[in-house]
Amino acid sequence: MSAEHRFSRLDLLVGKEGLARLGSASVAVFGVGGVGSYAVEALARGGVGRLTLVDFDDICLTNVNRQLHALEGTIGRAKVQVMAERCRAINPKLQVEPIKAFYAADNAAELLDRGYDYVLDCIDHITAKLHLLQSCTERGLPVISSMGAANKLDPTQVKVADLAHTRTCRLARIIRKELRRRGIPGGIRVVYSTEEFRPLSPAAAVCADNCICPNQQDQAWRCTDRRVILGSSSVIPPLFGLTMAGEVLRALLGEAG
């Protein structure tokens, strides 16, 4: 009875066959930060039966303004582990595998050869992002990618398009150019914003000057290694993640996406 009611409202929307399709689907989310954490929860609440979560990072106090798992009591814990616990609390029957790892060329095969029906790229490291998108394309894995959600405030300018047709977004321009060099001119669905990049505040970037992340010596990519710390809102990264999840759910149901 509990399982029946857990997704009864979704049943009204997609029917028993739709629920079965979602329940048999396997989806991977790479990057479980401001974008990825909201995508993960939407997929879990959307009835997806199996989730693989990949992220190397621990929750930092500076994540609180935009990341779903960042709460008093979770600071310093692995993002993938906290999100896995949330997913199991949402749906105890959900198969969720948290993998604390930094996606890179040397572990790509191990992480991607798991029979996914869809991959969500929520990575903000450009080298890793490019490799993941190229690898998914070469493997024929359906993938949707998040472009630049930082330094944006206007939710009405969030769009979904083929990477080849994006405009304004600085990150999309870089990714588009680099993928063309790799022989991939388009065919990758992305979520992006047409809002102009807002100038950074002149205030000092605390993370760049003095990293406050727990266990920073264990981080694959510390805040102090970053050249620029970008601003972020409580609205745009989550909206990117929810939009990505929505596109994936529609695709799994055989609709557009």
C-alpha positions as CSV (number, residue, x, y, z in Angstrom):
1,M,0.0,0.0,0.0
2,S,2.9,2.4,0.8
3,A,4.5,1.8,-2.6
4,E,1.2,2.3,-4.3
5,H,0.5,5.7,-2.7
6,R,4.1,6.9,-2.9
7,F,3.8,7.5,-6.7
8,S,0.0,7.7,-7.0
9,R,0.0,11.3,-8.3
10,L,2.7,10.4,-10.9
11,D,0.5,7.4,-11.8
12,L,-2.3,9.7,-12.6
13,L,0.0,11.6,-15.0
14,V,1.9,8.8,-16.8
15,G,-0.1,5.7,-16.1
16,K,1.0,2.2,-14.9
17,E,3.0,1.6,-18.1
18,G,4.8,4.9,-17.6
19,L,5.6,4.1,-14.0
20,A,6.9,0.7,-15.0
21,R,9.2,2.3,-17.6
22,L,10.6,4.8,-15.1
23,G,11.0,2.1,-12.5
24,S,13.1,-0.1,-14.8
25,A,15.3,2.8,-15.9
26,S,19.0,3.3,-14.8
27,V,20.3,6.9,-14.8
28,A,23.7,8.3,-13.8
29,V,24.3,11.8,-12.5
30,F,27.9,13.1,-12.7
31,G,28.4,16.0,-10.4
32,V,26.1,16.3,-7.3
33,G,26.4,20.0,-6.5
34,G,24.0,22.9,-7.1
35,V,22.6,21.5,-10.3
36,G,23.1,17.8,-9.7
37,S,21.6,17.5,-6.3
38,Y,18.3,18.9,-7.4
39,A,18.4,16.7,-10.5
40,V,19.0,13.6,-8.4
41,E,16.1,14.3,-6.0
42,A,13.7,15.0,-8.9
43,L,14.7,11.7,-10.5
44,A,14.2,9.9,-7.2
45,R,10.8,11.5,-6.7
46,G,10.1,10.9,-10.4
47,G,10.1,7.1,-10.0
48,V,13.4,6.2,-11.6
49,G,14.4,2.7,-10.3
50,R,18.1,2.9,-10.3
51,L,20.5,5.9,-9.8
52,T,24.3,6.1,-9.8
53,L,25.7,9.2,-8.2
54,V,29.3,10.3,-9.0
55,D,31.1,13.2,-7.2
56,F,34.4,13.5,-5.4
57,D,33.4,16.4,-3.2
58,D,32.4,16.9,0.4
59,I,29.7,19.3,1.5
60,C,31.1,22.8,2.3
61,L,29.4,25.6,4.3
62,T,29.6,27.8,1.1
63,N,27.3,25.2,-0.6
64,V,24.3,26.1,1.6
65,N,22.9,28.9,-0.7
66,R,22.2,26.5,-3.6
67,Q,22.8,22.8,-2.9
68,L,20.0,20.6,-1.7
69,H,22.1,18.4,0.6
70,A,23.9,21.3,2.3
71,L,22.4,21.6,5.8
72,E,23.5,22.0,9.4
73,G,24.7,18.6,10.3
74,T,25.8,17.5,6.8
75,I,28.8,19.8,6.4
76,G,31.9,17.8,5.7
77,R,30.1,14.7,4.6
78,A,30.4,13.2,1.1
79,K,27.8,14.7,-1.3
80,V,27.0,11.4,-2.9
81,Q,26.4,9.7,0.4
82,V,24.1,12.3,1.7
83,M,22.1,12.3,-1.5
84,A,21.9,8.5,-1.5
85,E,20.4,8.6,2.0
86,R,17.8,11.2,0.8
87,C,16.9,9.1,-2.2
88,R,16.4,6.0,0.0
89,A,14.2,8.0,2.3
90,I,12.1,9.1,-0.6
91,N,11.8,5.6,-2.1
92,P,13.2,2.7,-0.1
93,K,12.9,0.5,-3.1
94,L,15.2,2.7,-5.2
95,Q,18.5,1.2,-6.0
96,V,21.1,4.0,-5.5
97,E,24.8,3.7,-5.7
98,P,27.0,6.6,-4.4
99,I,30.4,6.7,-6.0
100,K,32.9,9.2,-4.4
101,A,35.2,9.7,-7.4
102,F,36.4,12.5,-9.7
103,Y,35.4,11.6,-13.2
104,A,38.5,11.4,-15.5
105,A,39.9,9.6,-18.5
106,D,41.4,6.9,-16.3
107,N,38.1,5.8,-14.7
108,A,35.7,6.7,-17.5
109,A,35.3,3.1,-18.7
110,E,34.6,1.8,-15.2
111,L,32.0,4.5,-14.5
112,L,30.3,4.5,-17.9
113,D,30.0,0.8,-18.8
114,R,27.1,0.1,-16.4
115,G,24.2,0.0,-18.8
116,Y,22.7,3.4,-18.2
117,D,19.6,4.5,-20.0
118,Y,20.6,8.2,-19.6
119,V,23.5,10.3,-18.2
120,L,23.3,13.7,-16.7
121,D,26.4,15.8,-16.9
122,C,26.4,18.3,-14.0
123,I,30.2,18.6,-13.9
124,D,31.7,22.1,-13.7
125,H,35.3,21.0,-14.4
126,I,35.8,21.7,-18.2
127,T,38.3,18.9,-18.9
128,A,36.2,16.3,-17.2
129,K,33.0,17.7,-18.8
130,L,34.5,17.5,-22.3
131,H,35.7,13.9,-21.8
132,L,32.3,12.8,-20.4
133,L,30.4,14.3,-23.3
134,Q,32.8,12.8,-25.8
135,S,32.7,9.4,-24.2
136,C,28.9,9.3,-24.0
137,T,28.7,10.3,-27.6
138,E,31.1,7.6,-28.7
139,R,29.3,5.0,-26.6
140,G,25.9,6.1,-27.9
141,L,24.7,6.9,-24.4
142,P,21.9,9.5,-24.2
143,V,23.3,12.5,-22.3
144,I,22.1,15.9,-21.2
145,S,24.6,18.6,-20.1
146,S,24.4,21.6,-17.8
147,M,26.0,24.7,-19.1
148,G,26.9,27.8,-17.1
149,A,24.5,28.4,-14.1
150,A,26.8,30.7,-12.2
151,N,26.5,34.5,-12.1
152,K,22.8,34.3,-13.3
153,L,19.6,35.4,-11.5
154,D,16.8,35.4,-14.2
155,P,14.9,32.1,-14.2
156,T,12.9,33.2,-17.3
157,Q,16.0,32.9,-19.5
158,V,16.7,29.2,-18.8
159,K,16.5,27.2,-22.1
160,V,16.9,23.7,-23.4
161,A,18.5,23.2,-26.9
162,D,21.1,21.4,-28.9
163,L,24.5,22.6,-27.9
164,A,25.1,23.7,-31.5
165,H,22.2,26.2,-31.1
166,T,23.0,27.8,-27.8
167,R,23.8,31.5,-27.5
168,T,25.1,34.0,-25.0
169,C,26.4,31.3,-22.6
170,R,30.2,31.5,-22.2
171,L,30.6,27.9,-21.1
172,A,28.5,26.6,-24.0
173,R,30.7,28.5,-26.4
174,I,33.9,26.9,-25.0
175,I,32.3,23.4,-24.9
176,R,30.9,23.7,-28.4
177,K,34.3,24.8,-29.8
178,E,36.3,22.1,-28.1
179,L,33.8,19.3,-29.0
180,R,34.0,20.4,-32.7
181,R,37.7,19.9,-32.5
182,R,36.9,16.3,-31.4
183,G,34.6,15.8,-34.3
184,I,31.3,16.4,-32.5
185,P,29.6,19.3,-34.1
186,G,26.3,18.9,-32.2
187,G,23.7,16.4,-31.1
188,I,24.1,17.0,-27.4
189,R,21.1,18.3,-25.5
190,V,21.9,21.1,-22.9
191,V,20.3,23.3,-20.4
192,Y,21.6,26.8,-20.5
193,S,20.7,30.5,-19.9
194,T,20.6,33.3,-22.3
195,E,21.1,35.8,-19.5
196,E,24.3,37.9,-19.9
197,F,27.1,37.0,-17.5
198,R,26.8,39.4,-14.5
199,P,30.1,41.0,-13.3
200,L,31.6,39.6,-10.2
201,S,31.3,41.5,-7.0
202,P,34.6,43.2,-5.9
203,A,34.3,41.5,-2.6
204,A,37.1,39.1,-1.8
205,A,36.4,35.4,-2.7
206,V,36.9,33.7,0.6
207,C,37.4,30.2,-0.9
208,A,40.2,31.3,-3.2
209,D,42.0,33.2,-0.4
210,N,41.4,30.7,2.4
211,C,39.7,27.5,1.7
212,I,37.3,26.5,4.4
213,C,36.2,23.1,3.0
214,P,36.5,20.2,5.4
215,N,39.3,17.8,4.7
216,Q,40.6,20.1,2.0
217,Q,43.9,18.1,1.8
218,D,41.8,15.1,0.5
219,Q,40.0,17.1,-2.2
220,A,40.8,16.2,-5.8
221,W,40.3,19.9,-6.7
222,R,40.6,22.3,-3.8
223,C,39.0,25.8,-3.7
224,T,42.5,27.2,-3.5
225,D,43.3,25.6,-6.9
226,R,40.6,27.6,-8.7
227,R,41.5,30.8,-10.5
228,V,38.0,32.4,-10.1
229,I,35.2,31.7,-7.6
230,L,31.9,32.5,-9.3
231,G,28.8,33.9,-7.7
232,S,25.6,31.7,-7.5
233,S,22.0,32.0,-6.6
234,S,19.5,29.8,-4.8
235,V,17.4,29.7,-8.0
236,I,19.3,29.1,-11.2
237,P,21.4,26.0,-10.4
238,P,18.4,24.2,-8.9
239,L,16.3,25.2,-11.9
240,F,18.9,23.8,-14.2
241,G,18.9,20.5,-12.3
242,L,15.1,20.3,-12.3
243,T,14.9,21.1,-16.0
244,M,17.5,18.4,-16.8
245,A,15.6,15.8,-14.7
246,G,12.4,16.8,-16.5
247,E,13.9,16.3,-19.9
248,V,15.3,12.9,-18.8
249,L,12.0,11.7,-17.4
250,R,10.2,12.7,-20.6
251,A,12.8,10.9,-22.7
252,L,12.5,7.7,-20.6
253,L,8.7,7.9,-21.1
254,G,9.3,8.0,-24.9
255,E,8.5,11.7,-25.2
256,A,10.7,14.5,-26.6
257,G,14.2,14.8,-25.1
